[in-house]
Amino acid sequence: MKFDHNCPSVYSQWFFFKMTNTRRKLVYKFNIVNMVKGEALYSHGMRPLIYSKKEAEFQNIGWQRFGSDITYMQNRKKPDFF
């Protein structure tokens, strides 16, 4: 996780990762831990952006908001390096 240095707010964070070989009708769960902020727009209904190469190629669909049961909270566990 890195701060967005092009944003006037010090607390803007970005994350990016890639999944391959996914299967239809399977549920994938992600846990992104050790976030610094106590709250984010995800707590107010915002969903992450996703991009599917197949949907872009075959249906001309680009980036879209997707996901369910999204929870954003500060982790109580302190990392070992502090």
KAQUI-V972899 format. One record per residue. RES is the residue in one small letter. SS is DSSP state (h for helix, s for strand, l for the rest). PSI is psi in radians with two decimals (NA if undefined). Layout:
{{RES;SS;PSI} {RES;SS;PSI}}
This chain:
{{m;l;2.36} {k;s;2.63} {f;s;2.64} {d;l;1.84} {h;l;-0.19} {n;l;0.10} {c;l;2.44} {p;l;-0.38} {s;l;2.26} {v;l;-0.35} {y;l;0.16} {s;l;2.24} {q;s;2.59} {w;s;2.58} {f;l;2.59} {f;l;2.27} {f;l;2.91} {k;l;2.44} {m;l;2.48} {t;l;2.84} {n;l;0.70} {t;l;2.76} {r;l;2.51} {r;l;2.60} {k;l;0.22} {l;l;2.55} {v;l;2.24} {y;l;2.32} {k;l;2.34} {f;l;2.37} {n;l;1.91} {i;l;2.02} {v;l;2.95} {n;l;0.67} {m;l;2.55} {v;l;-0.68} {k;l;2.59} {g;l;-0.33} {e;l;2.71} {a;l;3.07} {l;h;-0.35} {y;h;-0.49} {s;h;-0.24} {h;h;0.40} {g;l;-0.16} {m;l;2.51} {r;l;2.67} {p;l;2.70} {l;s;2.42} {i;s;2.77} {y;l;2.21} {s;l;2.14} {k;h;-0.70} {k;h;-0.78} {e;h;-0.62} {a;h;-0.74} {e;h;-0.80} {f;h;-0.45} {q;h;0.06} {n;l;0.67} {i;l;2.22} {g;l;-2.42} {w;l;2.41} {q;s;2.66} {r;s;2.36} {f;l;2.74} {g;l;2.82} {s;l;2.85} {d;l;0.82} {i;l;2.20} {t;l;2.36} {y;l;2.12} {m;l;2.73} {q;l;2.35} {n;l;2.38} {r;l;-0.38} {k;l;2.32} {k;l;2.36} {p;l;2.69} {d;l;-0.41} {f;l;0.01} {f;l;NA}}
